[in-house]
Amino acid sequence: MTPPETVLRELQKQGLYRSLKDSRVCGKTVEVGGVPYKNFAANDYLGISADTGLQREFLEMALNENSFILSAVSSRLLGGNNPAFSDLENYFAGLFGKSALLLNSGYHANTGAIPAICAAAEKTLVLCDKLAHASMIDGMLLCGAKWMRFKHNDLEHLESLLEKNRKDFDNILIVTESVFSMDGDRADIKGLVALKKAYDALLYVDEAHSFGVFGETGLGICSELGAINGVDFIMCTLGKAAASEGAIIMCSREWRELLLNKCRSLIFSTAIAPLNAMWTKFVFEKIMGMGGRRRRLAEMSAALRGMLENTLGDTQIVPVVLGENERALRVSEYLWQNGIWAPAVRHPSVPRGQARLRLSLTSDMDDFDIAECAEKIRKAVASL
């Protein structure tokens, strides 16, 4: 047996060793080890963690609750289905015009729903974008079905796989993100909908990084494009722009019932605290009116890309590709020494040789924050 210290030494040698650091997030700042930094690493896209007024308003309301709301103390199917969960599901069902199912996280949703969907037919093929999130890859590994990955955002490659394989499978499930978490670019949702219709397939879209950020009321890219009805499964995480906990899958009533019966991550997990479901509903009612914050986020993202080289995408996630792990770690260390929190992202989170800074913006940043970050990155790169 290989001892763990041998594995850890190898990780350190490869520049892949990871560790946890205590931190407190508050919008555009994060306190790490008691020291404040400008925060370019969180997914608090609308700055809600810094909006203490919203938090106070909600907590004053929550104090009037007479039931225990700090934990569900059970899975939803074994007595832990607090009314707050159904209330939240009904709320999102009304907004999306689909049935909604609440799960504990985006990871729980993807690793539970994908196998459950695949189990509905004897022979299912999963076709997944090459850069889809690790939770989707894990869901495919768990499903027992055959799966393939198509080249990133390459609809021609996807169609070639559909054309070649459609006749051999009962169901085909196409899986993608709408905004890709590490490249900050977008999927061609309309093109994917057209292909799924042409080949009688199912389409699963992870809106983790677009929910709250895109669309007139923050419902995501599928909503912005008028494509909600063309997507069979829309998964929205609640721990990013919504600054809460959990995930919602929007789908048909029949698919919701199947997930409720077959999704192992729902069946065998204690549910989230009812308090978080209540907060999600409360805060998303506010998010729907945060169009100004969404516009500000888009403006800052474009401005930062204009100040830097080797960036990807066109969203609030601004990756700066630096190459090898050591190079990315050195730039990140320079930023850390100069008041900016932007940890390096390395393999396996991104392909080998594409280590990067993944700059994640929040709407309460100002022009100075953006310019300062860009200047210090340029200085760090120049010093290599």
Residue pairs with C-beta under 8 A, 6 or more apart in sequence:
8 17
11 17
11 18
14 325
15 324
15 325
15 326
15 329
15 346
16 325
16 346
16 347
21 32
21 33
22 32
22 33
23 30
23 31
23 32
24 30
24 31
25 39
25 42
25 44
25 49
26 49
26 50
27 39
27 44
27 47
27 48
27 49
27 50
27 51
27 362
27 364
28 38
28 39
28 47
28 50
28 362
28 364
28 365
28 369
29 36
29 37
29 38
29 39
29 50
30 36
30 37
30 39
30 41
30 42
30 341
31 37
32 341
36 339
37 336
37 339
37 340
37 341
38 339
38 340
38 341
38 365
38 369
38 372
38 373
39 341
39 362
40 340
40 341
40 342
40 357
40 359
40 360
40 361
40 373
41 341
41 342
41 343
41 358
41 360
42 49
42 360
42 362
43 209
43 239
43 240
43 241
43 360
44 50
44 240
44 241
44 243
44 362
45 209
45 212
45 213
45 240
45 241
45 297
45 316
45 360
45 361
45 362
45 363
46 212
46 213
46 241
46 243
46 287
46 290
46 293
46 294
46 297
46 362
46 363
47 293
47 362
47 363
47 364
48 54
48 241
48 242
48 243
48 283
48 287
49 243
50 364
54 283
54 286
57 282
58 278
58 279
58 282
58 283
61 282
62 69
62 275
62 278
62 279
65 278
67 82
67 274
68 274
69 82
69 84
69 273
69 274
69 275
69 278
70 273
70 274
70 275
71 270
71 273
71 274
72 80
72 81
72 82
72 270
72 271
72 272
72 273
72 274
73 80
73 270
74 80
74 270
74 271
75 266
75 267
75 268
75 269
75 270
75 271
76 85
76 266
76 271
77 260
77 266
77 267
80 270
80 271
81 271
82 271
82 274
82 277
83 274
84 274
84 275
84 277
84 278
84 281
85 102
85 271
85 274
85 277
87 277
87 278
87 281
88 100
88 102
88 248
88 277
88 278
88 280
88 281
89 99
89 100
89 101
89 102
89 248
90 100
91 281
91 284
92 100
92 236
92 248
92 250
93 99
93 100
93 250
95 217
95 219
96 219
96 223
96 228
96 234
96 250
97 228
97 229
98 228
98 234
98 250
98 251
98 252
99 250
99 251
99 252
99 253
99 255
99 256
100 248
100 249
100 250
100 256
101 248
101 249
101 251
101 256
101 259
101 260
101 263
101 266
102 246
102 247
102 248
102 271
102 272
102 277
103 109
103 112
103 113
103 246
103 247
103 248
103 249
103 263
103 265
103 266
104 245
104 246
104 247
104 265
104 266
104 269
104 271
104 272
105 237
105 239
105 245
105 246
105 247
106 133
106 135
106 206
106 208
106 235
106 237
106 239
106 247
107 135
107 138
108 247
108 265
108 266
108 269
109 135
109 235
109 237
109 247
109 249
109 265
110 133
110 135
110 136
110 138
110 139
110 206
110 235
111 135
111 138
111 139
111 142
111 265
112 139
112 259
112 263
112 264
112 265
112 266
113 139
113 204
113 233
113 235
113 249
113 259
113 263
114 126
114 136
114 139
114 140
114 142
114 143
114 173
114 175
114 204
115 139
115 142
115 143
115 144
115 262
115 264
116 258
116 259
116 262
116 263
116 264
117 124
117 171
117 173
117 202
117 204
117 233
117 255
117 258
117 259
118 124
118 126
118 143
118 144
118 145
118 171
118 173
119 143
119 144
119 262
120 171
120 258
120 262
121 169
121 170
121 171
122 170
123 145
123 146
123 168
123 169
123 170
123 171
124 143
124 145
124 146
124 169
124 170
124 171
124 172
124 173
125 145
125 146
125 147
125 148
125 165
125 168
125 169
125 171
125 172
125 173
126 140
126 143
126 145
126 146
126 147
126 148
126 172
126 173
126 175
127 147
127 148
127 149
127 150
127 158
127 161
127 162
127 172
127 173
127 174
127 175
127 201
128 136
128 137
128 140
128 147
128 148
128 149
128 150
128 174
128 175
128 176
129 149
129 150
129 152
129 153
129 175
129 176
129 177
129 180
129 187
130 149
130 150
130 151
130 152
131 152
131 177
131 180
131 182
131 183
132 149
132 175
132 176
132 177
132 180
132 206
133 177
133 181
133 206
133 208
134 348
134 349
135 206
136 175
136 177
136 206
139 175
140 147
140 175
146 169
148 161
148 165
150 157
150 158
150 161
151 157
152 180
152 183
153 185
153 187
153 188
155 188
155 191
155 192
155 195
158 174
158 192
158 195
159 195
159 199
162 172
162 195
162 198
162 199
162 201
163 199
165 172
166 172
166 199
166 200
166 201
171 201
171 202
172 199
172 200
172 201
172 202
173 201
173 202
173 203
173 204
174 192
174 195
174 196
174 201
174 202
174 203
174 204
175 204
175 206
176 187
176 192
176 203
176 204
176 205
176 206
177 187
177 205
177 206
177 207
177 208
177 209
178 186
178 187
178 189
178 205
178 206
178 207
178 209
178 210
178 214
178 220
178 221
178 222
179 185
179 186
179 187
179 207
179 208
179 209
179 210
179 213
179 214
179 221
179 315
179 317
180 186
180 187
180 209
180 313
180 317
181 208
181 209
181 317
182 317
182 319
182 345
182 349
182 350
182 356
182 358
183 312
183 313
183 317
183 319
184 312
184 313
184 314
184 315
184 316
184 317
184 318
184 319
184 358
185 312
185 313
185 314
185 315
186 210
186 221
186 313
186 314
186 315
187 205
187 221
189 205
189 221
189 222
189 225
189 227
189 231
190 225
190 227
192 203
192 205
193 203
193 227
193 230
193 231
195 201
196 202
196 203
196 230
196 232
197 230
202 232
202 233
203 230
203 231
203 232
203 233
204 231
204 232
204 233
204 235
205 222
205 231
205 233
205 234
205 235
206 235
207 220
207 221
207 222
207 234
207 235
207 236
207 237
208 235
208 236
208 237
208 240
209 240
209 315
209 316
209 317
210 220
210 221
210 315
211 218
211 219
211 220
211 236
211 237
211 238
211 240
211 241
211 242
212 218
212 220
212 240
212 241
212 242
212 284
212 287
213 220
213 241
213 294
213 297
213 315
213 316
214 220
214 221
214 223
214 224
214 294
215 221
215 223
215 224
216 223
216 224
216 291
217 223
217 287
217 288
217 289
218 241
218 284
218 287
218 288
218 290
218 294
219 228
220 234
220 236
221 227
222 228
222 231
222 234
228 234
228 250
232 251
232 252
232 255
233 249
233 250
233 251
233 255
234 249
234 250
234 251
235 247
235 248
235 249
235 250
236 247
236 248
236 249
236 250
237 246
237 247
238 244
238 245
238 246
238 247
238 248
238 276
238 280
239 245
239 246
241 287
242 280
242 283
242 284
242 287
243 283
244 276
244 279
244 280
244 283
245 272
245 273
245 276
245 280
246 272
246 276
246 277
246 280
249 256
249 259
251 259
259 266
260 266
290 363
293 363
294 363
296 363
297 316
297 361
297 362
297 363
298 316
300 316
300 361
300 363
300 365
300 367
300 370
301 314
301 315
301 316
301 318
301 361
302 314
303 367
303 370
304 311
304 318
304 359
304 361
304 370
304 373
304 374
305 311
305 314
305 318
307 370
307 371
307 374
307 375
307 378
308 318
308 320
308 374
308 377
308 378
309 320
310 320
310 321
310 322
311 318
311 319
311 320
311 321
312 318
312 319
312 321
313 319
316 360
316 361
317 358
317 359
317 360
317 361
318 358
318 359
318 360
318 361
319 345
319 356
319 357
319 358
319 359
320 356
320 357
320 359
320 377
321 354
321 355
321 356
322 328
322 331
322 344
322 355
322 356
322 357
322 381
323 353
323 354
323 355
324 353
324 355
325 344
325 346
325 347
325 355
327 355
327 384
328 344
328 345
328 346
328 355
328 356
328 357
329 344
329 346
329 355
330 380
330 384
331 344
331 357
331 377
331 380
331 381
331 384
332 342
332 343
332 344
332 357
334 376
334 379
334 380
334 383
335 341
335 342
335 357
335 373
335 376
335 377
335 380
336 342
338 376
340 372
340 373
340 376
342 357
342 358
342 359
342 373
344 355
344 356
344 357
345 355
345 356
345 357
345 358
346 355
347 354
347 355
350 356
357 377
359 373
361 370
